[in-house]
Amino acid sequence: MSAAAESPNTGKASRGMLAILYDGSCDMCKASVDGINKFDNSGMIEALDLTDPDARAKFPDLKLENLLEQLHAVDDRGRVFRGARAINEILRRQRGLKGLLAYLWYIPPYAWLADRQYQRIAASRYRRDASGRLKSPAVPEH
């Protein structure tokens, strides 16, 4: 597709939206997006499965290996937020008390702790079930 034929929204979320790019092959990631959809009272969250080629085509500058490392959120201006910061952007768009949770980000050392916890969980997400608990290792048969 030539640059002239590309959609003007390539690399950006739809107008007024926050695109959430999640790993649809990960049970915990899918359950997290279900939770985000239930929590969202803004109507501004657009969850996109990064394993869907059409969803990925909207964000050609984002590399698959980076997308698979952590949640990415892209706003309608093309700004990219990753990991715990992406979660904070989801909170920032909520109305009422839910939106106030985003301000925790500015209380030291909340952002640092949130980022470290996010990285720890994301690194083991394929070893976790949909509820986020580590799966039991398979017991060999005798």
C-alpha positions, 0 to 999 in steps of 0.5 A, a space after each residue: 500500500 502506498 503512503 498516499 493510499 494509507 488511511 489518515 489514521 494509520 499509527 493512531 487510534 480512531 478519533 477520540 479513542 484509546 487503542 489497546 493492543 493486547 496479545 490475543 494468544 495469551 489467556 491472561 491478556 484476554 481476561 485482562 481486556 475483558 476486565 478492562 471492557 467491564 471497568 470502562 465507563 468512558 466508551 473510549 477504549 478500543 481493544 485490538 488483538 495484535 495477532 489480528 493482521 488488520 489490527 496490526 496494519 493500523 500501527 505499522 511502526 510498532 514492532 511485533 516483538 515489542 508488542 508481545 513484551 507488554 501492553 501498548 496503548 495508542 491515542 488518537 494523536 499517535 502517542 504510544 504508552 507501554 506497560 503500566 503506563 498504558 494501564 494508567 492511560 486507561 484509568 485517565 479516561 474513566 469518568 468519576 471516581 474510577 478516573 481519580 485512580 490515574 492520579 496515583 501515578 503521580 505519588 512517588 514511588 507509585 509509578 516505579 512500583 507499578 512498572 516493576 510489578 507490571 514487568 514481573 507479571 508480563 514476563 510470566 504471562 504465558 505461565 499464568 491462567 486467565 485469573 493471573 495465577 501461575 499454572 501448576 507444572 505438569 506432574 509426570 505420570 509414573 
